[in-house]
């Protein structure tokens, strides 16, 4: 099996601590995804999102600055015990947040699905939540 890396830069019209909170606060995360999320803002704890479609573990958390997680999706061609690594880095820019996102270890067979999924199921819903709530 081969693996690929996703690299994206995304801008949000909210401060880094607000974007960090949207991802790490289970109530906000549930709200913007309209799904069940179980997550704690604590390193070395497990999490699930999107009604269990995503699962993983918090590896490194620097509030408002960085999130590193072991991450996997319940996809047909995603090996059961394989975890990718996702890294979110938040920087304040132009009154908002420039976020650098990297996901390493994405199985090639699901790369396109996961790549478009970040835009469709995270970045756009976050923008919508910001527009309605901030």
CNS distance restraints for C-alpha pairs under 8 A (distance, minus, plus):
assign (resid   1 and name CA) (resid 107 and name CA) 7.10 0.50 0.50
assign (resid   1 and name CA) (resid 108 and name CA) 7.62 0.50 0.50
assign (resid   2 and name CA) (resid 107 and name CA) 6.04 0.50 0.50
assign (resid   2 and name CA) (resid 108 and name CA) 5.66 0.50 0.50
assign (resid   3 and name CA) (resid 104 and name CA) 7.78 0.50 0.50
assign (resid   3 and name CA) (resid 105 and name CA) 5.12 0.50 0.50
assign (resid   3 and name CA) (resid 106 and name CA) 5.10 0.50 0.50
assign (resid   3 and name CA) (resid 107 and name CA) 4.43 0.50 0.50
assign (resid   3 and name CA) (resid 108 and name CA) 4.97 0.50 0.50
assign (resid   4 and name CA) (resid 104 and name CA) 6.44 0.50 0.50
assign (resid   4 and name CA) (resid 105 and name CA) 5.77 0.50 0.50
assign (resid   4 and name CA) (resid 106 and name CA) 5.10 0.50 0.50
assign (resid   4 and name CA) (resid 107 and name CA) 6.34 0.50 0.50
assign (resid   4 and name CA) (resid 108 and name CA) 5.77 0.50 0.50
assign (resid   4 and name CA) (resid 111 and name CA) 6.95 0.50 0.50
assign (resid   5 and name CA) (resid 102 and name CA) 7.02 0.50 0.50
assign (resid   5 and name CA) (resid 103 and name CA) 5.53 0.50 0.50
assign (resid   5 and name CA) (resid 104 and name CA) 4.43 0.50 0.50
assign (resid   5 and name CA) (resid 105 and name CA) 6.18 0.50 0.50
assign (resid   5 and name CA) (resid 106 and name CA) 6.13 0.50 0.50
assign (resid   6 and name CA) (resid 101 and name CA) 7.74 0.50 0.50
assign (resid   6 and name CA) (resid 102 and name CA) 5.45 0.50 0.50
assign (resid   6 and name CA) (resid 103 and name CA) 5.01 0.50 0.50
assign (resid   6 and name CA) (resid 104 and name CA) 6.53 0.50 0.50
assign (resid   6 and name CA) (resid 106 and name CA) 7.73 0.50 0.50
assign (resid   6 and name CA) (resid 115 and name CA) 6.69 0.50 0.50
assign (resid   7 and name CA) (resid 100 and name CA) 7.51 0.50 0.50
assign (resid   7 and name CA) (resid 101 and name CA) 5.70 0.50 0.50
assign (resid   7 and name CA) (resid 102 and name CA) 4.56 0.50 0.50
assign (resid   7 and name CA) (resid 103 and name CA) 6.70 0.50 0.50
assign (resid   8 and name CA) (resid 100 and name CA) 5.98 0.50 0.50
assign (resid   8 and name CA) (resid 101 and name CA) 5.10 0.50 0.50
assign (resid   8 and name CA) (resid 102 and name CA) 6.52 0.50 0.50
assign (resid   9 and name CA) (resid  98 and name CA) 6.86 0.50 0.50
assign (resid   9 and name CA) (resid  99 and name CA) 5.62 0.50 0.50
assign (resid   9 and name CA) (resid 100 and name CA) 4.64 0.50 0.50
assign (resid   9 and name CA) (resid 101 and name CA) 6.17 0.50 0.50
assign (resid  10 and name CA) (resid  98 and name CA) 5.80 0.50 0.50
assign (resid  10 and name CA) (resid  99 and name CA) 5.15 0.50 0.50
assign (resid  10 and name CA) (resid 100 and name CA) 6.57 0.50 0.50
assign (resid  10 and name CA) (resid 101 and name CA) 7.78 0.50 0.50
assign (resid  10 and name CA) (resid 123 and name CA) 7.64 0.50 0.50
assign (resid  11 and name CA) (resid  96 and name CA) 7.18 0.50 0.50
assign (resid  11 and name CA) (resid  97 and name CA) 5.60 0.50 0.50
assign (resid  11 and name CA) (resid  98 and name CA) 4.56 0.50 0.50
assign (resid  11 and name CA) (resid  99 and name CA) 6.14 0.50 0.50
assign (resid  12 and name CA) (resid  19 and name CA) 7.89 0.50 0.50
assign (resid  12 and name CA) (resid  96 and name CA) 5.73 0.50 0.50
assign (resid  12 and name CA) (resid  97 and name CA) 5.18 0.50 0.50
assign (resid  12 and name CA) (resid  98 and name CA) 6.60 0.50 0.50
assign (resid  12 and name CA) (resid  99 and name CA) 7.83 0.50 0.50
assign (resid  12 and name CA) (resid 127 and name CA) 6.58 0.50 0.50
assign (resid  13 and name CA) (resid  95 and name CA) 7.03 0.50 0.50
assign (resid  13 and name CA) (resid  96 and name CA) 4.46 0.50 0.50
assign (resid  13 and name CA) (resid  97 and name CA) 6.44 0.50 0.50
assign (resid  13 and name CA) (resid 127 and name CA) 7.71 0.50 0.50
assign (resid  13 and name CA) (resid 130 and name CA) 7.26 0.50 0.50
assign (resid  14 and name CA) (resid  18 and name CA) 6.26 0.50 0.50
assign (resid  14 and name CA) (resid  19 and name CA) 6.74 0.50 0.50
assign (resid  14 and name CA) (resid  95 and name CA) 7.22 0.50 0.50
assign (resid  14 and name CA) (resid  96 and name CA) 4.58 0.50 0.50
assign (resid  14 and name CA) (resid  97 and name CA) 6.00 0.50 0.50
assign (resid  14 and name CA) (resid 130 and name CA) 6.96 0.50 0.50
assign (resid  14 and name CA) (resid 134 and name CA) 7.40 0.50 0.50
assign (resid  15 and name CA) (resid  19 and name CA) 6.57 0.50 0.50
assign (resid  15 and name CA) (resid  92 and name CA) 6.40 0.50 0.50
assign (resid  15 and name CA) (resid  95 and name CA) 6.98 0.50 0.50
assign (resid  15 and name CA) (resid  96 and name CA) 4.95 0.50 0.50
assign (resid  15 and name CA) (resid  97 and name CA) 5.45 0.50 0.50
assign (resid  16 and name CA) (resid  20 and name CA) 6.05 0.50 0.50
assign (resid  16 and name CA) (resid  64 and name CA) 5.08 0.50 0.50
assign (resid  16 and name CA) (resid  65 and name CA) 6.79 0.50 0.50
assign (resid  16 and name CA) (resid  90 and name CA) 5.51 0.50 0.50
assign (resid  16 and name CA) (resid  91 and name CA) 6.27 0.50 0.50
assign (resid  16 and name CA) (resid  92 and name CA) 6.03 0.50 0.50
assign (resid  16 and name CA) (resid  96 and name CA) 7.15 0.50 0.50
assign (resid  16 and name CA) (resid  97 and name CA) 5.29 0.50 0.50
assign (resid  17 and name CA) (resid  21 and name CA) 6.04 0.50 0.50
assign (resid  17 and name CA) (resid  63 and name CA) 6.74 0.50 0.50
assign (resid  17 and name CA) (resid  64 and name CA) 3.96 0.50 0.50
assign (resid  17 and name CA) (resid  65 and name CA) 7.44 0.50 0.50
assign (resid  18 and name CA) (resid  22 and name CA) 6.27 0.50 0.50
assign (resid  18 and name CA) (resid  64 and name CA) 7.39 0.50 0.50
assign (resid  19 and name CA) (resid  23 and name CA) 6.61 0.50 0.50
assign (resid  19 and name CA) (resid  64 and name CA) 7.49 0.50 0.50
assign (resid  19 and name CA) (resid  97 and name CA) 7.73 0.50 0.50
assign (resid  20 and name CA) (resid  24 and name CA) 6.16 0.50 0.50
assign (resid  20 and name CA) (resid  63 and name CA) 6.77 0.50 0.50
assign (resid  20 and name CA) (resid  64 and name CA) 5.24 0.50 0.50
assign (resid  20 and name CA) (resid  65 and name CA) 7.45 0.50 0.50
assign (resid  20 and name CA) (resid  66 and name CA) 7.83 0.50 0.50
assign (resid  20 and name CA) (resid  67 and name CA) 7.88 0.50 0.50
assign (resid  20 and name CA) (resid  90 and name CA) 7.71 0.50 0.50
assign (resid  21 and name CA) (resid  25 and name CA) 5.35 0.50 0.50
assign (resid  21 and name CA) (resid  28 and name CA) 7.58 0.50 0.50
assign (resid  21 and name CA) (resid  64 and name CA) 7.60 0.50 0.50
assign (resid  22 and name CA) (resid  26 and name CA) 7.93 0.50 0.50
assign (resid  22 and name CA) (resid  28 and name CA) 5.31 0.50 0.50
assign (resid  22 and name CA) (resid  29 and name CA) 5.38 0.50 0.50
assign (resid  22 and name CA) (resid  32 and name CA) 7.99 0.50 0.50
assign (resid  22 and name CA) (resid 126 and name CA) 7.74 0.50 0.50
assign (resid  23 and name CA) (resid  28 and name CA) 7.45 0.50 0.50
assign (resid  23 and name CA) (resid  29 and name CA) 5.51 0.50 0.50
assign (resid  24 and name CA) (resid  29 and name CA) 7.02 0.50 0.50
assign (resid  24 and name CA) (resid  39 and name CA) 6.52 0.50 0.50
assign (resid  24 and name CA) (resid  40 and name CA) 6.54 0.50 0.50
assign (resid  24 and name CA) (resid  41 and name CA) 5.52 0.50 0.50
assign (resid  25 and name CA) (resid  29 and name CA) 5.95 0.50 0.50
assign (resid  25 and name CA) (resid  39 and name CA) 6.87 0.50 0.50
assign (resid  25 and name CA) (resid  40 and name CA) 6.86 0.50 0.50
assign (resid  25 and name CA) (resid  41 and name CA) 6.91 0.50 0.50
assign (resid  26 and name CA) (resid  30 and name CA) 5.86 0.50 0.50
assign (resid  26 and name CA) (resid  37 and name CA) 5.61 0.50 0.50
assign (resid  26 and name CA) (resid  38 and name CA) 5.78 0.50 0.50
assign (resid  26 and name CA) (resid  39 and name CA) 5.32 0.50 0.50
assign (resid  26 and name CA) (resid  40 and name CA) 6.99 0.50 0.50
assign (resid  27 and name CA) (resid  31 and name CA) 6.12 0.50 0.50
assign (resid  27 and name CA) (resid  37 and name CA) 7.58 0.50 0.50
assign (resid  28 and name CA) (resid  32 and name CA) 6.27 0.50 0.50
assign (resid  29 and name CA) (resid  33 and name CA) 6.16 0.50 0.50
assign (resid  29 and name CA) (resid  37 and name CA) 6.65 0.50 0.50
assign (resid  30 and name CA) (resid  34 and name CA) 5.44 0.50 0.50
assign (resid  30 and name CA) (resid  35 and name CA) 5.13 0.50 0.50
assign (resid  30 and name CA) (resid  36 and name CA) 5.53 0.50 0.50
assign (resid  30 and name CA) (resid  37 and name CA) 5.35 0.50 0.50
assign (resid  30 and name CA) (resid  49 and name CA) 7.89 0.50 0.50
assign (resid  31 and name CA) (resid  35 and name CA) 7.17 0.50 0.50
assign (resid  32 and name CA) (resid 125 and name CA) 5.82 0.50 0.50
assign (resid  32 and name CA) (resid 126 and name CA) 6.25 0.50 0.50
assign (resid  32 and name CA) (resid 128 and name CA) 7.90 0.50 0.50
assign (resid  32 and name CA) (resid 129 and name CA) 5.86 0.50 0.50
assign (resid  33 and name CA) (resid  50 and name CA) 7.07 0.50 0.50
assign (resid  33 and name CA) (resid 121 and name CA) 6.95 0.50 0.50
assign (resid  33 and name CA) (resid 122 and name CA) 7.35 0.50 0.50
assign (resid  33 and name CA) (resid 125 and name CA) 6.69 0.50 0.50
assign (resid  35 and name CA) (resid  49 and name CA) 7.24 0.50 0.50
assign (resid  35 and name CA) (resid  50 and name CA) 5.11 0.50 0.50
assign (resid  35 and name CA) (resid  51 and name CA) 5.67 0.50 0.50
assign (resid  36 and name CA) (resid  49 and name CA) 6.16 0.50 0.50
assign (resid  36 and name CA) (resid  50 and name CA) 5.78 0.50 0.50
assign (resid  36 and name CA) (resid  51 and name CA) 4.68 0.50 0.50
assign (resid  36 and name CA) (resid  52 and name CA) 7.57 0.50 0.50
assign (resid  37 and name CA) (resid  47 and name CA) 7.58 0.50 0.50
assign (resid  37 and name CA) (resid  48 and name CA) 5.63 0.50 0.50
assign (resid  37 and name CA) (resid  49 and name CA) 4.30 0.50 0.50
assign (resid  37 and name CA) (resid  50 and name CA) 6.27 0.50 0.50
assign (resid  37 and name CA) (resid  51 and name CA) 6.49 0.50 0.50
assign (resid  37 and name CA) (resid  52 and name CA) 7.70 0.50 0.50
assign (resid  38 and name CA) (resid  47 and name CA) 5.39 0.50 0.50
assign (resid  38 and name CA) (resid  48 and name CA) 5.21 0.50 0.50
assign (resid  38 and name CA) (resid  49 and name CA) 6.41 0.50 0.50
assign (resid  39 and name CA) (resid  45 and name CA) 7.92 0.50 0.50
assign (resid  39 and name CA) (resid  46 and name CA) 7.06 0.50 0.50
assign (resid  39 and name CA) (resid  47 and name CA) 4.63 0.50 0.50
assign (resid  39 and name CA) (resid  48 and name CA) 6.56 0.50 0.50
assign (resid  39 and name CA) (resid  49 and name CA) 7.89 0.50 0.50
assign (resid  40 and name CA) (resid  45 and name CA) 7.00 0.50 0.50
assign (resid  40 and name CA) (resid  47 and name CA) 7.28 0.50 0.50
assign (resid  41 and name CA) (resid  61 and name CA) 7.46 0.50 0.50
assign (resid  42 and name CA) (resid  58 and name CA) 6.96 0.50 0.50
assign (resid  42 and name CA) (resid  61 and name CA) 7.23 0.50 0.50
assign (resid  43 and name CA) (resid  57 and name CA) 7.88 0.50 0.50
assign (resid  43 and name CA) (resid  58 and name CA) 5.00 0.50 0.50
assign (resid  43 and name CA) (resid  59 and name CA) 5.43 0.50 0.50
assign (resid  43 and name CA) (resid  60 and name CA) 5.79 0.50 0.50
assign (resid  43 and name CA) (resid  61 and name CA) 6.21 0.50 0.50
assign (resid  44 and name CA) (resid  57 and name CA) 6.17 0.50 0.50
assign (resid  44 and name CA) (resid  58 and name CA) 5.22 0.50 0.50
assign (resid  44 and name CA) (resid  59 and name CA) 5.55 0.50 0.50
assign (resid  44 and name CA) (resid  60 and name CA) 7.92 0.50 0.50
assign (resid  45 and name CA) (resid  57 and name CA) 5.46 0.50 0.50
assign (resid  45 and name CA) (resid  58 and name CA) 5.55 0.50 0.50
assign (resid  45 and name CA) (resid  59 and name CA) 7.95 0.50 0.50
assign (resid  46 and name CA) (resid  55 and name CA) 7.41 0.50 0.50
assign (resid  46 and name CA) (resid  56 and name CA) 5.57 0.50 0.50
assign (resid  46 and name CA) (resid  57 and name CA) 4.12 0.50 0.50
assign (resid  46 and name CA) (resid  58 and name CA) 6.35 0.50 0.50
assign (resid  47 and name CA) (resid  55 and name CA) 5.63 0.50 0.50
assign (resid  47 and name CA) (resid  56 and name CA) 5.39 0.50 0.50
assign (resid  47 and name CA) (resid  57 and name CA) 5.77 0.50 0.50
assign (resid  47 and name CA) (resid  58 and name CA) 7.44 0.50 0.50
assign (resid  48 and name CA) (resid  52 and name CA) 5.28 0.50 0.50
assign (resid  48 and name CA) (resid  53 and name CA) 7.40 0.50 0.50
assign (resid  48 and name CA) (resid  54 and name CA) 5.46 0.50 0.50
assign (resid  48 and name CA) (resid  55 and name CA) 4.29 0.50 0.50
assign (resid  48 and name CA) (resid  56 and name CA) 6.52 0.50 0.50
assign (resid  49 and name CA) (resid  53 and name CA) 6.36 0.50 0.50
assign (resid  49 and name CA) (resid  54 and name CA) 5.05 0.50 0.50
assign (resid  49 and name CA) (resid  55 and name CA) 6.44 0.50 0.50
assign (resid  50 and name CA) (resid  54 and name CA) 6.14 0.50 0.50
assign (resid  52 and name CA) (resid  74 and name CA) 7.89 0.50 0.50
assign (resid  53 and name CA) (resid  73 and name CA) 5.63 0.50 0.50
assign (resid  53 and name CA) (resid  74 and name CA) 5.06 0.50 0.50
assign (resid  54 and name CA) (resid  71 and name CA) 7.05 0.50 0.50
assign (resid  54 and name CA) (resid  72 and name CA) 5.76 0.50 0.50
assign (resid  54 and name CA) (resid  73 and name CA) 4.60 0.50 0.50
assign (resid  54 and name CA) (resid  74 and name CA) 6.37 0.50 0.50
assign (resid  55 and name CA) (resid  71 and name CA) 5.91 0.50 0.50
assign (resid  55 and name CA) (resid  72 and name CA) 5.60 0.50 0.50
assign (resid  55 and name CA) (resid  73 and name CA) 6.60 0.50 0.50
assign (resid  56 and name CA) (resid  69 and name CA) 6.68 0.50 0.50
assign (resid  56 and name CA) (resid  70 and name CA) 5.08 0.50 0.50
assign (resid  56 and name CA) (resid  71 and name CA) 4.39 0.50 0.50
assign (resid  56 and name CA) (resid  72 and name CA) 6.17 0.50 0.50
assign (resid  56 and name CA) (resid  83 and name CA) 7.50 0.50 0.50
assign (resid  57 and name CA) (resid  69 and name CA) 5.51 0.50 0.50
assign (resid  57 and name CA) (resid  70 and name CA) 5.12 0.50 0.50
assign (resid  57 and name CA) (resid  71 and name CA) 6.79 0.50 0.50
assign (resid  58 and name CA) (resid  67 and name CA) 7.65 0.50 0.50
assign (resid  58 and name CA) (resid  68 and name CA) 6.35 0.50 0.50
assign (resid  58 and name CA) (resid  69 and name CA) 4.56 0.50 0.50
assign (resid  58 and name CA) (resid  70 and name CA) 6.58 0.50 0.50
assign (resid  59 and name CA) (resid  67 and name CA) 7.73 0.50 0.50
assign (resid  59 and name CA) (resid  68 and name CA) 5.36 0.50 0.50
assign (resid  59 and name CA) (resid  69 and name CA) 5.05 0.50 0.50
assign (resid  59 and name CA) (resid  70 and name CA) 6.79 0.50 0.50
assign (resid  60 and name CA) (resid  66 and name CA) 7.47 0.50 0.50
assign (resid  60 and name CA) (resid  67 and name CA) 5.77 0.50 0.50
assign (resid  60 and name CA) (resid  68 and name CA) 4.91 0.50 0.50
assign (resid  60 and name CA) (resid  69 and name CA) 6.95 0.50 0.50
assign (resid  61 and name CA) (resid  66 and name CA) 5.86 0.50 0.50
assign (resid  61 and name CA) (resid  67 and name CA) 4.80 0.50 0.50
assign (resid  61 and name CA) (resid  68 and name CA) 6.51 0.50 0.50
assign (resid  62 and name CA) (resid  66 and name CA) 4.95 0.50 0.50
assign (resid  62 and name CA) (resid  67 and name CA) 6.47 0.50 0.50
assign (resid  63 and name CA) (resid  67 and name CA) 7.95 0.50 0.50
assign (resid  64 and name CA) (resid  90 and name CA) 6.56 0.50 0.50
assign (resid  65 and name CA) (resid  89 and name CA) 5.76 0.50 0.50
assign (resid  65 and name CA) (resid  90 and name CA) 4.83 0.50 0.50
assign (resid  65 and name CA) (resid  91 and name CA) 6.79 0.50 0.50
assign (resid  66 and name CA) (resid  87 and name CA) 7.18 0.50 0.50
assign (resid  66 and name CA) (resid  88 and name CA) 5.49 0.50 0.50
assign (resid  66 and name CA) (resid  89 and name CA) 4.56 0.50 0.50
assign (resid  66 and name CA) (resid  90 and name CA) 6.09 0.50 0.50
assign (resid  67 and name CA) (resid  86 and name CA) 7.87 0.50 0.50
assign (resid  67 and name CA) (resid  87 and name CA) 5.63 0.50 0.50
assign (resid  67 and name CA) (resid  88 and name CA) 5.06 0.50 0.50
assign (resid  67 and name CA) (resid  89 and name CA) 6.71 0.50 0.50
assign (resid  68 and name CA) (resid  85 and name CA) 7.01 0.50 0.50
assign (resid  68 and name CA) (resid  86 and name CA) 5.65 0.50 0.50
assign (resid  68 and name CA) (resid  87 and name CA) 4.47 0.50 0.50
assign (resid  68 and name CA) (resid  88 and name CA) 6.51 0.50 0.50
assign (resid  69 and name CA) (resid  85 and name CA) 5.70 0.50 0.50
assign (resid  69 and name CA) (resid  86 and name CA) 5.30 0.50 0.50
assign (resid  69 and name CA) (resid  87 and name CA) 6.62 0.50 0.50
assign (resid  70 and name CA) (resid  83 and name CA) 5.67 0.50 0.50
assign (resid  70 and name CA) (resid  84 and name CA) 5.74 0.50 0.50
assign (resid  70 and name CA) (resid  85 and name CA) 4.70 0.50 0.50
assign (resid  70 and name CA) (resid  86 and name CA) 6.46 0.50 0.50
assign (resid  71 and name CA) (resid  83 and name CA) 5.21 0.50 0.50
assign (resid  71 and name CA) (resid  84 and name CA) 5.17 0.50 0.50
assign (resid  71 and name CA) (resid  85 and name CA) 5.81 0.50 0.50
assign (resid  71 and name CA) (resid  86 and name CA) 6.54 0.50 0.50
assign (resid  72 and name CA) (resid  78 and name CA) 7.74 0.50 0.50
assign (resid  72 and name CA) (resid  82 and name CA) 6.97 0.50 0.50
assign (resid  72 and name CA) (resid  83 and name CA) 5.03 0.50 0.50
assign (resid  72 and name CA) (resid  84 and name CA) 6.08 0.50 0.50
assign (resid  73 and name CA) (resid  78 and name CA) 6.92 0.50 0.50
assign (resid  74 and name CA) (resid  78 and name CA) 6.84 0.50 0.50
assign (resid  75 and name CA) (resid 110 and name CA) 7.56 0.50 0.50
assign (resid  77 and name CA) (resid 107 and name CA) 7.62 0.50 0.50
assign (resid  77 and name CA) (resid 109 and name CA) 6.24 0.50 0.50
assign (resid  77 and name CA) (resid 110 and name CA) 6.50 0.50 0.50
assign (resid  78 and name CA) (resid  82 and name CA) 7.28 0.50 0.50
assign (resid  78 and name CA) (resid 107 and name CA) 6.36 0.50 0.50
assign (resid  78 and name CA) (resid 109 and name CA) 7.86 0.50 0.50
assign (resid  78 and name CA) (resid 110 and name CA) 7.09 0.50 0.50
assign (resid  83 and name CA) (resid 105 and name CA) 7.28 0.50 0.50
assign (resid  84 and name CA) (resid 103 and name CA) 6.60 0.50 0.50
assign (resid  84 and name CA) (resid 104 and name CA) 5.58 0.50 0.50
assign (resid  84 and name CA) (resid 105 and name CA) 4.54 0.50 0.50
assign (resid  84 and name CA) (resid 106 and name CA) 5.85 0.50 0.50
assign (resid  85 and name CA) (resid 102 and name CA) 7.93 0.50 0.50
assign (resid  85 and name CA) (resid 103 and name CA) 5.45 0.50 0.50
assign (resid  85 and name CA) (resid 104 and name CA) 5.31 0.50 0.50
assign (resid  85 and name CA) (resid 105 and name CA) 6.63 0.50 0.50
assign (resid  86 and name CA) (resid 101 and name CA) 7.28 0.50 0.50
assign (resid  86 and name CA) (resid 102 and name CA) 5.64 0.50 0.50
assign (resid  86 and name CA) (resid 103 and name CA) 4.29 0.50 0.50
assign (resid  86 and name CA) (resid 104 and name CA) 6.62 0.50 0.50
assign (resid  87 and name CA) (resid 100 and name CA) 7.93 0.50 0.50
assign (resid  87 and name CA) (resid 101 and name CA) 5.68 0.50 0.50
assign (resid  87 and name CA) (resid 102 and name CA) 5.21 0.50 0.50
assign (resid  87 and name CA) (resid 103 and name CA) 6.42 0.50 0.50
assign (resid  88 and name CA) (resid  99 and name CA) 6.57 0.50 0.50
assign (resid  88 and name CA) (resid 100 and name CA) 5.85 0.50 0.50
assign (resid  88 and name CA) (resid 101 and name CA) 4.74 0.50 0.50
assign (resid  88 and name CA) (resid 102 and name CA) 6.77 0.50 0.50
assign (resid  89 and name CA) (resid  99 and name CA) 5.50 0.50 0.50
assign (resid  89 and name CA) (resid 100 and name CA) 5.10 0.50 0.50
assign (resid  89 and name CA) (resid 101 and name CA) 6.49 0.50 0.50
assign (resid  90 and name CA) (resid  97 and name CA) 6.28 0.50 0.50
assign (resid  90 and name CA) (resid  98 and name CA) 6.02 0.50 0.50
assign (resid  90 and name CA) (resid  99 and name CA) 4.64 0.50 0.50
assign (resid  90 and name CA) (resid 100 and name CA) 6.65 0.50 0.50
assign (resid  91 and name CA) (resid  97 and name CA) 5.51 0.50 0.50
assign (resid  91 and name CA) (resid  98 and name CA) 5.27 0.50 0.50
assign (resid  91 and name CA) (resid  99 and name CA) 6.31 0.50 0.50
assign (resid  92 and name CA) (resid  96 and name CA) 5.67 0.50 0.50
assign (resid  92 and name CA) (resid  97 and name CA) 4.63 0.50 0.50
assign (resid  92 and name CA) (resid  98 and name CA) 6.23 0.50 0.50
assign (resid  93 and name CA) (resid  97 and name CA) 5.44 0.50 0.50
assign (resid  93 and name CA) (resid  98 and name CA) 5.98 0.50 0.50
assign (resid 106 and name CA) (resid 110 and name CA) 7.23 0.50 0.50
assign (resid 106 and name CA) (resid 111 and name CA) 6.04 0.50 0.50
assign (resid 106 and name CA) (resid 114 and name CA) 7.99 0.50 0.50
assign (resid 107 and name CA) (resid 111 and name CA) 6.12 0.50 0.50
assign (resid 110 and name CA) (resid 114 and name CA) 6.19 0.50 0.50
assign (resid 111 and name CA) (resid 115 and name CA) 5.93 0.50 0.50
assign (resid 112 and name CA) (resid 116 and name CA) 6.19 0.50 0.50
assign (resid 113 and name CA) (resid 117 and name CA) 5.88 0.50 0.50
assign (resid 114 and name CA) (resid 118 and name CA) 6.44 0.50 0.50
assign (resid 115 and name CA) (resid 119 and name CA) 7.33 0.50 0.50
assign (resid 116 and name CA) (resid 120 and name CA) 6.15 0.50 0.50
assign (resid 117 and name CA) (resid 121 and name CA) 5.41 0.50 0.50
assign (resid 117 and name CA) (resid 122 and name CA) 7.33 0.50 0.50
assign (resid 118 and name CA) (resid 122 and name CA) 5.11 0.50 0.50
assign (resid 118 and name CA) (resid 123 and name CA) 6.23 0.50 0.50
assign (resid 119 and name CA) (resid 123 and name CA) 4.84 0.50 0.50
assign (resid 119 and name CA) (resid 124 and name CA) 5.88 0.50 0.50
assign (resid 120 and name CA) (resid 124 and name CA) 5.85 0.50 0.50
assign (resid 120 and name CA) (resid 125 and name CA) 7.34 0.50 0.50
assign (resid 121 and name CA) (resid 125 and name CA) 6.22 0.50 0.50
assign (resid 122 and name CA) (resid 126 and name CA) 5.92 0.50 0.50
assign (resid 123 and name CA) (resid 127 and name CA) 6.28 0.50 0.50
assign (resid 124 and name CA) (resid 128 and name CA) 6.28 0.50 0.50
assign (resid 125 and name CA) (resid 129 and name CA) 6.11 0.50 0.50
assign (resid 126 and name CA) (resid 130 and name CA) 6.13 0.50 0.50
assign (resid 127 and name CA) (resid 131 and name CA) 6.20 0.50 0.50
assign (resid 128 and name CA) (resid 132 and name CA) 6.31 0.50 0.50
assign (resid 129 and name CA) (resid 133 and name CA) 5.86 0.50 0.50
assign (resid 129 and name CA) (resid 134 and name CA) 7.87 0.50 0.50
assign (resid 130 and name CA) (resid 134 and name CA) 5.12 0.50 0.50
